[in-house]
Amino acid sequence: MDAKQRLIDRHNCQQLMRKVMLLLDGEMSDTEEKDFLANVSICNHCLESYHIEKNFKDYIFNKVGRKKLSVEMLSSIREKIKSQLDA
């Protein structure tokens, strides 16, 4: 039995889709990522779902963008959090 057939035999779409966010959030090791991508590539449904999620995350990331906060704003946020924790 070759490596591709072993992947097909153990492929589980539901389990694989649970791992999509881990990959997209950078929470997988290099080995886990390589295994995930090999596994997702054997199923057209999983591959399409992965691309949809990836494109959506990229879209949101590009639309939202990161803003640099001033030192005063950071201090204000910290003080509000601290006052809530002390209450």
Residue pairs with C-beta under 8 A, 6 or more apart in sequence:
1 9
4 42
7 38
7 39
7 42
8 42
11 39
11 42
11 43
11 46
13 43
13 45
13 46
16 36
16 39
16 40
16 43
16 46
17 46
17 49
19 28
19 36
20 49
20 50
20 53
21 27
21 53
22 28
22 32
23 33
23 36
24 53
24 54
24 57
28 36
39 46
40 46
40 47
40 50
41 47
69 77
